[in-house]
Amino acid sequence: MDKQTIGAIEAFVQAKLQEDKSGHGMDHIERVVRNAQKIAQTEVCDEFVVAAAAYLHDVADEKLVEDQGRAYQEIVDVLQKNNVSAKKIEHILYIIKNLSFSQELEGTTKELSIEGQIVQDADRLDAMGAIGIIRTIYYGGHKGNKIYDPTIKPRLLQNKSEYREESTIINHFYEKILLLNDRLNTPYAKTIGKQRQEFLENFLTEFLEEWE
């Protein structure tokens, strides 16, 4: 793996996300990269593509940027500048365009390569467990959502537009976060996911008992 190129990609992402206040900043990115690299060691894969896609996966996220097209072009520019091959650039872009939970709701996701599955697992693991709980609350506060309202029931989301509608923070756990464990791809991630799922379920049980 070209460490110099990965370093340049990391610096690019740092510049883009350093002001993030939504739970998608560099701390999140670094955890996703570490998780992805750990998973990659258990699979036969292109470790450069895994690391690059893990670093870049949120740079063009529609929740975080106003102009997705421009954001994708900036990704291409930095990869080309660092002599990444056209084939690998295409692979990296394919991964970051087909990771999201909201696309699954729309039925528009395409089959991911093993590299894509690894990055998706790493990203989803960071939405689970103790850190996932804090990130969910942090993002909900960033959006101005209520913590909880027992009169507002969790929804069975059918499409992206419903997913983007605001709900309570606790409902978000039921509408998305609790569903991620069954959507993990790799054996390594599933092992970690099981532990984090149990922690999350215990947290929600305790929260509801205290609320009542």
C-alpha positions in Angstrom: 0.0 0.0 0.0 1.3 3.4 -1.0 1.6 5.2 2.4 2.5 8.5 0.8 -0.6 8.5 -1.3 -2.7 7.5 1.7 -1.2 10.3 3.7 -2.1 12.8 0.9 -5.7 11.5 0.9 -5.9 11.8 4.7 -4.7 15.4 4.6 -7.3 16.2 1.9 -10.1 14.6 4.1 -8.8 16.4 7.2 -9.1 19.8 5.4 -12.7 18.9 4.2 -14.1 17.6 7.5 -12.1 19.5 10.2 -15.1 21.8 10.9 -17.7 19.0 11.1 -20.1 19.3 14.0 -22.4 16.4 13.0 -20.5 13.3 14.2 -18.8 12.8 10.8 -15.5 14.4 11.5 -11.9 13.1 11.5 -12.3 11.1 14.7 -15.1 9.1 12.9 -13.0 8.8 9.7 -10.0 7.5 11.6 -12.1 4.9 13.4 -13.6 3.7 10.2 -10.2 3.4 8.6 -8.8 1.4 11.6 -11.9 -0.9 11.5 -11.6 -1.3 7.8 -7.9 -2.2 8.0 -8.6 -4.7 10.7 -11.3 -6.4 8.6 -9.1 -6.2 5.5 -6.5 -8.4 7.3 -9.1 -11.2 7.5 -10.1 -11.0 3.8 -8.4 -11.2 0.4 -8.6 -7.6 -0.9 -6.9 -4.5 -2.2 -5.8 -2.8 1.0 -5.1 0.5 -0.8 -8.6 0.7 -2.2 -10.0 -0.2 1.3 -8.0 2.5 3.0 -8.6 5.2 0.4 -12.4 4.6 0.3 -12.6 4.5 4.1 -10.9 7.9 4.3 -13.1 9.4 1.5 -16.5 7.8 2.2 -18.0 10.9 3.8 -16.4 13.7 1.7 -19.3 13.7 -0.8 -22.1 12.6 1.6 -25.3 14.5 0.7 -25.9 15.2 4.4 -22.6 17.1 4.6 -22.2 18.9 1.2 -24.3 21.2 -0.8 -22.8 20.2 -4.2 -22.2 16.4 -4.5 -21.0 16.6 -8.0 -18.3 19.1 -7.1 -17.3 17.0 -4.1 -16.9 13.9 -6.2 -14.8 15.9 -8.7 -12.5 17.0 -5.9 -12.0 13.4 -4.9 -11.1 12.5 -8.5 -8.7 15.4 -8.6 -6.8 14.5 -5.5 -6.6 10.9 -6.6 -5.3 11.8 -10.0 -2.9 14.2 -8.6 -1.4 11.4 -6.5 -1.1 9.1 -9.5 -3.9 6.6 -8.5 -4.9 4.6 -11.6 -8.1 5.3 -13.4 -9.3 1.8 -12.6 -8.7 2.3 -8.8 -10.3 5.7 -8.9 -13.4 4.2 -10.5 -13.5 1.4 -7.9 -13.1 3.9 -5.0 -15.9 6.1 -6.3 -18.2 3.1 -6.9 -17.7 2.1 -3.2 -18.4 5.5 -1.7 -21.5 6.0 -3.9 -23.0 2.6 -2.9 -22.5 2.4 0.9 -25.4 4.1 2.3 -28.4 2.8 4.3 -30.7 5.3 2.6 -29.9 3.8 -0.8 -30.9 0.4 0.5 -34.2 1.8 1.3 -34.6 3.0 -2.2 -33.4 -0.3 -3.6 -30.8 1.6 -5.7 -27.6 0.1 -4.2 -25.5 -2.1 -6.4 -23.5 -5.2 -5.4 -20.3 -4.2 -3.5 -16.9 -5.7 -4.0 -15.2 -7.2 -1.0 -13.4 -3.9 -0.6 -16.8 -2.1 -0.6 -18.2 -4.6 1.9 -15.3 -4.0 4.2 -15.7 -0.2 4.2 -19.4 -0.5 4.6 -19.0 -2.8 7.6 -16.4 -0.5 9.2 -18.7 2.6 8.8 -21.7 0.7 10.2 -19.7 -0.6 13.2 -19.0 3.0 14.1 -22.7 3.7 14.3 -23.1 0.9 16.8 -22.1 0.3 20.4 -21.1 3.1 22.8 -19.6 5.4 20.3 -22.6 4.8 18.0 -24.9 5.9 20.8 -23.0 9.1 21.4 -22.8 9.8 17.6 -26.5 9.3 17.2 -27.3 11.6 20.1 -24.7 14.2 18.9 -26.2 14.2 15.4 -29.7 14.4 16.6 -28.8 17.4 18.8 -27.0 19.0 15.8 -30.3 18.6 13.8 -32.4 19.9 16.7 -34.3 16.7 17.2 -36.2 15.8 20.4 -34.6 13.2 22.6 -37.8 11.1 22.9 -41.5 11.4 22.7 -43.5 8.3 23.5 -46.4 9.5 21.3 -44.2 9.5 18.2 -43.7 5.9 17.2 -40.7 4.5 15.2 -41.4 4.1 11.5 -40.7 1.2 9.2 -38.9 3.4 6.6 -39.8 2.7 3.0 -37.7 5.2 1.1 -35.0 7.9 1.3 -37.4 10.8 1.6 -39.0 9.2 4.8 -35.5 8.6 6.1 -34.6 12.3 5.7 -37.7 13.4 7.6 -36.9 14.3 11.2 -37.9 12.1 14.1 -36.7 11.7 17.7 -33.2 10.6 18.6 -34.5 7.4 20.3 -36.6 6.6 17.3 -33.5 6.8 15.0 -32.1 3.8 16.9 -35.1 1.7 16.0 -35.5 3.0 12.5 -31.8 2.5 11.5 -29.1 1.7 14.0 -30.7 -1.5 15.4 -31.1 -2.7 11.8 -27.4 -2.4 10.9 -26.2 -5.6 12.6 -28.2 -7.8 10.3 -26.7 -5.9 7.3 -23.1 -6.5 8.1 -21.1 -8.5 5.5 -17.9 -10.0 6.8 -17.4 -12.6 9.6 -15.1 -10.3 11.5 -17.5 -7.4 11.5 -20.4 -9.7 12.5 -18.5 -10.8 15.6 -17.9 -7.2 16.7 -21.4 -6.2 15.7 -23.0 -8.8 17.9 -21.3 -7.3 21.0 -22.2 -3.7 20.0 -25.8 -4.7 19.3 -26.2 -6.2 22.8 -24.8 -3.0 24.3 -27.2 -0.9 22.3 -30.2 -3.0 23.2 -29.2 -2.8 26.9 -28.9 0.9 26.7 -32.3 1.3 25.1 -33.9 -0.9 27.8 -32.3 1.2 30.5 -33.3 4.5 28.8 -37.0 3.5 28.5 -37.1 2.3 32.1 -35.6 5.6 33.4 -37.9 7.7 31.2 -41.0 6.0 32.6 
